[in-house]
């Protein structure tokens, strides 16, 4: 039996300061998150400079809490992992500086992890024997992609957003509906009170056979609907607007994911990213998967949003193949998923 591999992972790509201790890519000994939602809510969104300063205040106590929760000392670590992109450059640099300093001081390997790869590996953290190849739908505030996962070392992008990501569209529509930050979860909550078939908002399918996404037109359609209602004095049921908008987004996401899985003859479907916590998306994709005869794997909602345990899981597979980073590793805010 090979010795256990204990990884400390750090995630500071946006507005959560997170640290986790994970053993062998599956055993979560600690997963600590310091949220900044209350700080940014009054601004209606994340303010990058404020996020960076909060990370600087939080990084040391968050890591200390993770180590204490896991009951470990730094000498018990085998590697230090950190998100190095994509994300807010100032936020990324805080986590990177800490991780590089710690790896150097401990003389342990440094592992640089792609943030979206972390979201994908949240699935393997919860379902380590997830059947491959898989079609993975990655949906977050800044990204919407369909990724073909042939193995842990071979993957390619089948489709991506051409404009607004799904999460970005959720946040922008939530803002015009007057909902507080973070908009996505608030819009989902409001949508539960509405009729998803009340308003026939457009679905952007793009050219035939395309697995790309486009949500800017849908977002504009919602904004135009609300503006027209105000100009004509028409009463608007905001819950119906939220539900109908959500239904349009989910239908496109689910349909194209099933198309991708069938085209690539995958053995499973994986849902990943912050928007993967959306209950409507989870339910509709699971139902479509059953109809297509494909198992659908959705990490628990707590693992869908930004956290460091997912970064540690991705790092474990990099550790196995000795994919280590140099100590001059830098933040790359627009880091592509596939180089």
C-alpha positions as CSV (number, residue, x, y, z in Angstrom):
1,X,0.0,0.0,0.0
2,X,1.4,3.4,-1.0
3,X,1.7,6.0,1.7
4,X,-1.0,8.6,2.1
5,X,-0.6,11.9,0.3
6,X,-1.7,14.9,2.3
7,X,-2.2,18.2,0.4
8,X,-2.9,21.7,1.7
9,X,-4.8,23.7,-0.9
10,X,-5.5,27.4,-1.1
11,X,-8.1,29.1,-3.2
12,X,-8.4,32.9,-3.5
13,X,-9.5,33.4,-7.1
14,X,-12.4,35.7,-6.3
15,X,-14.0,36.7,-3.0
16,X,-13.7,33.6,-0.8
17,X,-10.5,32.9,1.1
18,X,-10.4,29.1,1.4
19,X,-8.0,26.5,2.7
20,X,-8.4,22.7,2.8
21,X,-6.6,19.6,3.8
22,X,-7.3,16.5,1.7
23,X,-5.7,13.1,1.9
24,X,-5.4,11.0,-1.3
25,X,-7.8,13.2,-3.2
26,X,-10.9,12.0,-1.4
27,X,-10.6,12.3,2.4
28,X,-11.4,15.9,3.4
29,X,-9.9,16.6,6.8
30,X,-10.7,20.3,6.7
31,X,-12.4,22.7,4.3
32,X,-12.5,26.2,5.6
33,X,-14.0,29.2,3.8
34,X,-14.1,32.8,4.8
35,X,-16.8,34.5,2.7
36,X,-16.8,38.1,1.7
37,X,-20.5,38.3,0.7
38,X,-21.5,40.7,3.4
39,X,-18.6,43.0,2.5
40,X,-19.4,43.2,-1.2
41,X,-23.2,43.2,-1.0
42,X,-23.5,46.9,-0.5
43,X,-21.6,47.5,-3.7
44,X,-23.8,45.1,-5.7
45,X,-20.9,42.9,-6.7
46,X,-17.3,42.0,-6.0
47,X,-14.9,45.0,-5.8
48,X,-11.5,43.6,-6.7
49,X,-9.3,45.9,-4.6
50,X,-11.5,45.2,-1.5
51,X,-11.4,41.4,-2.2
52,X,-7.6,41.5,-2.3
53,X,-7.3,43.3,1.0
54,X,-9.7,40.9,2.7
55,X,-7.7,37.9,1.4
56,X,-4.6,39.5,3.0
57,X,-6.4,39.7,6.3
58,X,-7.9,36.2,6.1
59,X,-5.3,34.0,4.6
60,X,-3.2,33.3,7.7
61,X,-6.1,32.6,10.1
62,X,-8.0,30.5,7.5
63,X,-5.0,28.3,6.9
64,X,-4.3,28.1,10.7
65,X,-7.9,27.0,11.2
66,X,-7.7,24.3,8.5
67,X,-4.5,22.9,10.0
68,X,-6.1,22.9,13.5
69,X,-9.3,21.3,12.2
70,X,-7.2,18.6,10.5
71,X,-5.1,18.1,13.5
72,X,-1.9,18.4,11.5
73,X,1.3,20.3,11.7
74,X,2.9,21.8,8.6
75,X,5.6,19.1,8.6
76,X,2.8,16.5,8.0
77,X,2.1,18.0,4.5
78,X,3.3,16.4,1.3
79,X,2.5,19.3,-1.0
80,X,1.0,22.8,-1.2
81,X,-1.5,23.5,-3.9
82,X,-2.9,26.8,-5.0
83,X,-5.2,28.3,-7.6
84,X,-3.2,30.4,-10.1
85,X,-5.9,31.3,-12.5
86,X,-8.3,32.3,-13.9
87,X,-9.7,35.0,-11.5
88,X,-9.0,38.4,-10.1
89,X,-5.3,39.0,-10.4
90,X,-4.9,40.8,-7.0
91,X,-6.9,38.1,-5.3
92,X,-4.9,35.3,-6.9
93,X,-1.6,36.9,-6.0
94,X,-2.5,36.8,-2.3
95,X,-3.0,33.0,-2.3
96,X,0.0,32.5,-4.6
97,X,2.4,34.5,-2.4
98,X,1.3,32.6,0.7
99,X,1.5,29.1,-1.0
100,X,4.9,29.7,-2.6
101,X,6.4,31.0,0.6
102,X,5.0,28.0,2.5
103,X,6.2,25.5,-0.1
104,X,9.7,27.1,0.0
105,X,9.9,27.1,3.8
106,X,8.8,23.5,4.1
107,X,10.8,22.3,1.0
108,X,7.6,20.7,-0.3
109,X,6.3,20.6,-3.9
110,X,4.1,23.4,-5.1
111,X,1.2,22.5,-7.3
112,X,-0.5,25.2,-9.4
113,X,-4.2,24.4,-10.1
114,X,-6.6,25.8,-12.7
115,X,-9.6,27.1,-11.0
116,X,-12.1,25.5,-13.4
117,X,-10.2,22.2,-13.2
118,X,-10.8,22.4,-9.5
119,X,-14.6,22.8,-10.1
120,X,-14.4,19.7,-12.4
121,X,-12.6,17.7,-9.7
122,X,-15.2,18.5,-7.1
123,X,-17.0,15.7,-8.9
124,X,-14.1,13.3,-8.4
125,X,-13.8,14.4,-4.8
126,X,-17.3,13.2,-4.1
127,X,-17.4,10.4,-6.8
128,X,-13.8,9.1,-7.1
129,X,-14.9,6.3,-9.4
130,X,-16.9,8.5,-11.7
131,X,-16.9,6.6,-15.1
132,X,-14.8,8.1,-17.9
133,X,-15.0,9.3,-20.5
134,X,-17.5,11.9,-19.3
135,X,-19.1,15.0,-20.7
136,X,-18.7,17.8,-18.1
137,X,-20.8,21.0,-18.1
138,X,-18.9,23.7,-16.3
139,X,-21.2,26.6,-15.4
140,X,-20.0,29.5,-13.2
141,X,-20.2,33.3,-13.1
142,X,-17.4,33.8,-15.6
143,X,-17.4,30.6,-17.6
144,X,-19.8,28.2,-19.4
145,X,-18.1,25.3,-21.1
146,X,-18.7,21.7,-22.2
147,X,-15.5,19.6,-21.6
148,X,-14.8,16.1,-22.8
149,X,-13.0,14.2,-20.1
150,X,-11.3,11.2,-21.7
151,X,-9.0,10.6,-18.8
152,X,-7.3,12.5,-16.0
153,X,-4.7,13.7,-18.4
154,X,-6.7,14.1,-21.7
155,X,-9.5,16.5,-22.1
156,X,-10.8,19.0,-24.7
157,X,-13.4,21.7,-24.9
158,X,-16.4,20.8,-27.0
159,X,-18.2,24.2,-26.6
160,X,-17.9,27.5,-24.7
161,X,-19.8,30.7,-24.3
162,X,-19.5,33.3,-27.0
163,X,-20.6,36.2,-24.7
164,X,-22.2,36.1,-21.3
165,X,-21.6,33.0,-19.2
166,X,-24.7,31.5,-17.6
167,X,-23.8,32.7,-14.1
168,X,-23.0,36.2,-15.4
169,X,-26.5,36.3,-17.1
170,X,-28.1,35.2,-13.8
171,X,-26.3,38.0,-11.9
172,X,-27.2,40.7,-14.5
173,X,-30.8,39.7,-14.7
174,X,-31.0,39.5,-10.9
175,X,-29.7,43.1,-10.7
176,X,-32.4,44.4,-13.1
177,X,-35.0,42.6,-11.0
178,X,-33.7,44.5,-8.0
179,X,-32.4,41.4,-6.2
180,X,-29.4,41.7,-3.7
181,X,-25.9,40.3,-4.3
182,X,-25.1,37.5,-4.9
183,X,-27.8,37.5,-7.6
184,X,-27.9,33.9,-8.8
185,X,-29.1,32.2,-5.6
186,X,-31.6,35.1,-5.0
187,X,-33.0,34.7,-8.5
188,X,-33.4,30.9,-8.1
189,X,-35.2,31.6,-4.8
190,X,-37.6,34.0,-6.5
191,X,-38.1,31.7,-9.5
192,X,-39.6,29.0,-7.2
193,X,-42.6,31.3,-6.7
194,X,-43.1,31.8,-10.5
195,X,-44.4,30.0,-13.6
196,X,-41.5,29.0,-15.9
197,X,-43.8,29.0,-18.8
198,X,-45.4,32.4,-18.2
199,X,-43.0,34.2,-20.7
200,X,-41.5,32.7,-23.8
201,X,-38.0,34.1,-23.6
202,X,-35.7,33.2,-26.5
203,X,-33.2,30.3,-26.6
204,X,-30.0,30.8,-28.5
205,X,-29.2,27.4,-30.2
206,X,-26.7,29.0,-32.6
207,X,-25.8,27.2,-35.9
208,X,-26.8,23.6,-36.3
209,X,-24.6,21.2,-34.4
210,X,-22.9,23.9,-32.3
211,X,-22.2,23.1,-28.7
212,X,-21.3,26.7,-27.9
213,X,-23.5,28.9,-25.7
214,X,-24.8,32.5,-25.9
215,X,-26.8,34.1,-23.2
216,X,-26.5,37.9,-23.9
217,X,-29.5,37.9,-26.2
218,X,-31.6,36.2,-23.5
219,X,-30.4,38.7,-20.9
220,X,-31.3,41.6,-23.3
221,X,-34.7,40.1,-23.9
222,X,-35.5,40.1,-20.2
223,X,-34.2,43.7,-19.8
224,X,-36.4,44.8,-22.8
225,X,-39.4,43.0,-21.4
226,X,-39.1,44.9,-18.1
227,X,-38.5,48.2,-19.9
228,X,-41.5,47.8,-22.1
229,X,-43.6,46.9,-19.1
230,X,-42.5,50.0,-17.3
231,X,-43.2,52.2,-20.3
232,X,-46.6,50.9,-20.9
233,X,-47.5,50.7,-17.2
234,X,-48.0,46.9,-17.4
235,X,-47.9,45.1,-14.1
236,X,-45.0,42.6,-14.0
237,X,-44.9,39.4,-12.0
238,X,-41.2,39.3,-11.1
239,X,-41.3,35.7,-10.0
240,X,-42.7,34.7,-13.4
241,X,-39.8,36.7,-15.1
242,X,-37.3,34.9,-12.9
243,X,-38.8,31.5,-13.5
244,X,-39.1,32.0,-17.2
245,X,-35.5,33.3,-17.6
246,X,-34.2,30.4,-15.5
247,X,-36.1,27.9,-17.6
248,X,-34.6,29.3,-20.8
249,X,-31.0,29.0,-19.5
250,X,-31.5,25.5,-18.1
251,X,-33.1,24.2,-21.3
252,X,-30.2,25.3,-23.4
253,X,-27.6,24.0,-20.9
254,X,-29.3,20.6,-20.5
255,X,-30.0,20.1,-24.2
256,X,-26.5,20.8,-25.3
257,X,-24.9,18.7,-22.6
258,X,-27.0,15.7,-23.6
259,X,-26.0,16.3,-27.3
260,X,-22.3,16.4,-26.3
261,X,-22.6,13.2,-24.3
262,X,-24.3,11.4,-27.2
263,X,-21.9,12.8,-29.8
264,X,-18.8,11.7,-27.8
265,X,-20.4,8.4,-26.6
266,X,-19.5,9.2,-23.0
267,X,-20.2,6.9,-20.0
268,X,-21.4,9.6,-17.7
269,X,-22.2,13.3,-17.3
270,X,-20.7,15.6,-14.7
271,X,-22.0,19.0,-13.6
272,X,-19.6,21.5,-12.2
273,X,-19.2,25.1,-11.2
274,X,-21.0,27.6,-9.0
275,X,-24.2,27.5,-11.1
276,X,-24.2,23.7,-10.6
277,X,-25.7,24.4,-7.2
278,X,-28.9,25.6,-8.9
279,X,-31.6,23.0,-8.0
280,X,-33.6,23.5,-11.3
281,X,-30.5,22.7,-13.4
282,X,-29.6,19.7,-11.2
283,X,-33.1,18.3,-11.5
284,X,-33.5,18.9,-15.2
285,X,-30.1,17.5,-16.1
286,X,-30.6,14.4,-13.9
287,X,-34.0,13.8,-15.6
288,X,-32.5,14.2,-19.1
289,X,-29.6,11.9,-18.2
290,X,-32.0,9.2,-17.1
291,X,-33.9,9.5,-20.3
292,X,-30.7,9.2,-22.3
293,X,-29.5,6.2,-20.2
294,X,-26.5,8.2,-18.7
295,X,-25.7,8.6,-15.1
296,X,-25.4,12.3,-14.0
297,X,-23.0,13.2,-11.2
298,X,-23.6,16.5,-9.4
299,X,-21.3,17.4,-6.4
300,X,-23.1,18.6,-3.3
301,X,-24.0,22.3,-3.5
302,X,-21.3,23.1,-0.9
303,X,-18.7,21.7,-3.2
304,X,-20.1,23.5,-6.3
305,X,-19.2,27.0,-5.0
306,X,-15.6,28.1,-4.6
307,X,-13.7,26.0,-2.1
308,X,-10.2,24.7,-1.6
309,X,-11.1,21.0,-1.2
310,X,-11.8,20.8,-4.9
311,X,-8.4,22.4,-5.6
312,X,-6.7,19.8,-3.4
313,X,-8.5,17.0,-5.3
314,X,-7.3,18.3,-8.6
315,X,-3.8,18.7,-7.2
316,X,-3.7,15.1,-6.0
317,X,-3.9,13.8,-9.6
318,X,-1.2,16.3,-10.6
319,X,0.9,15.1,-7.6
320,X,0.6,11.5,-8.8
321,X,2.3,12.4,-12.2
322,X,4.7,14.8,-10.5
323,X,3.2,17.9,-12.2
324,X,4.8,20.4,-10.0
325,X,5.1,24.2,-10.4
326,X,8.2,26.4,-10.1
327,X,8.4,28.9,-7.2
328,X,8.2,31.7,-9.7
329,X,4.7,30.6,-10.7
330,X,2.6,33.7,-11.4
331,X,-1.1,34.6,-11.4
332,X,-2.8,34.3,-14.9
333,X,-6.2,36.0,-14.7
334,X,-7.3,34.7,-18.1
335,X,-5.7,31.2,-17.9
336,X,-7.2,28.9,-20.5
337,X,-8.5,25.6,-19.4
338,X,-6.8,23.8,-22.4
339,X,-3.4,25.1,-23.3
